[in-house]
């Protein structure tokens, strides 16, 4: 990235993440009910660990976690496991663009939790932007709720879990390499989900009862694991090259990528109320991010 500058390189990598990541969701939606969602999630994190562990070891990015860090890794693994599983279930019944748009209330949840948990200052303008973003989410949820019922609320669970995951990530990112964090996240998720699959094997509980995948499902599972790993590498290195406040608005390209992919594969297009809700979410989110950048510039550098 030396030839194009650090910030430009970070923006390019974030754009790659936003445009590539919906491919993972499309693969999960194509699998549908053919496999247990726990099995799909387990494969996704197994591939992440298998690909990133040798990479991190070869470049010396791994470190031996302390005992208190192990529990933080397990907590991050549990949160991202819940977020991914609930989102994959939602994708079985909802258009990709709708589910991702609802998920994008996560920055607002993160801002509110940052004020409650981390003591970060949240001013009235950001509260108003959060309220507008949640209103946009309700506009997207309402038609989906009529069609699929409470399943339309699952992306909100994903958003809340991911916001907590990001708060833990903020605490840990200062002490370890981002790839190392992804390695331990994948390992922790595997440690948590594989015993569940073993216990529920043959139980008939579809979400956790594994079955042998066919050739089509094997290719789709491989696609989920590879795309997830590649996209999270992109976002990890993007954040090492440019500040999060600069990169965050780029992530809204993910909605555009999901809309194009959803139409190309599933012939799904947002209706007018859903599209209006998406615009309200995006506009509110951009206000929050640009407001944060403005406040960061006003803070004088330390002496």
C-alpha positions, 0 to 999 in steps of 0.5 A: 500500500506504500504507493497509494498512501496509508489512508487511501490504502485503508479506504480501498481495503474497507471498500473491498470488505464491504463489497466482498462480505455480502458474498458470505451472506449469499452463500449462507442464504443459498444453503438455506435449511439444508444444514443446521445453522450451528454447523454452518457457523462452526465451519465458518470459524473453523476455516477462519482459524485454519487459514489465519493460524499459520499466517499469524504464526509465520509472521510472529503475530501470535502471543500467548494470552494471559489468563484474563485475556483467555476469558476475554477471547472466549467472551468475544468468541461467544458474542460473534458466534451469537451474532453470526448464527442469528444473522444466518437464521434471518437470511434464510427468510429475509432478503440480504439487503433488508437483514444487513440494513437492520443490522446497521443500527449497530453503530447507534447501539455501539454509541449508546453502549459506549456511553453506558459502559465506557463512559464516552460522551454522547451528546444530544445530536448523536442521541437524535441521530440514533433515534432516527437510525432506529426509526429507519430500522423500524421502517425496514422491519415492518414489512419484513415482520408482516412476511416472516414474523419475529424472524425480522427482529433477529438482525437486531440481536446480531447488531446488539451482540456485535456492538458488545463484541466491538466494545471488547475489541476496543479494549483488546486491540491496543495489546495485540495484532488484529490477525492474532485477535481473529485467530483467537476469536475463531478458536474460541468460537470453535471451542464453544460450538463444536461441543454443542453440535456433538451433544445435539447430534441426532436430537432432531433440533434442526438448528444444532443437529448436524448432517453430512453436506452434499457437494453443493453445500460443501462448496457453499461452506467453503465459500462462507469460510474463505469470504469471511476470512478474507473480508475480516483480514481486509477490515483488520488491515484497513483499521491498521492503516487509517482511523476508524472514523474515516473508514466507517462510512465506507462500510455502508457500501455493504448495503449496496453490494447486498442489494445488487447481489440479492437482486442478481441471485434471488431477484430481491429488491427493497420496496419503497418503504424499505428503501426509505428506511435504508436511506434514513439508517445510512444518513443517520449513521453518516451523521454520527461518524462525521460528527465524531470526526469533527469532535476529534479534530477539535480536541487539542493534541496532548502536550 
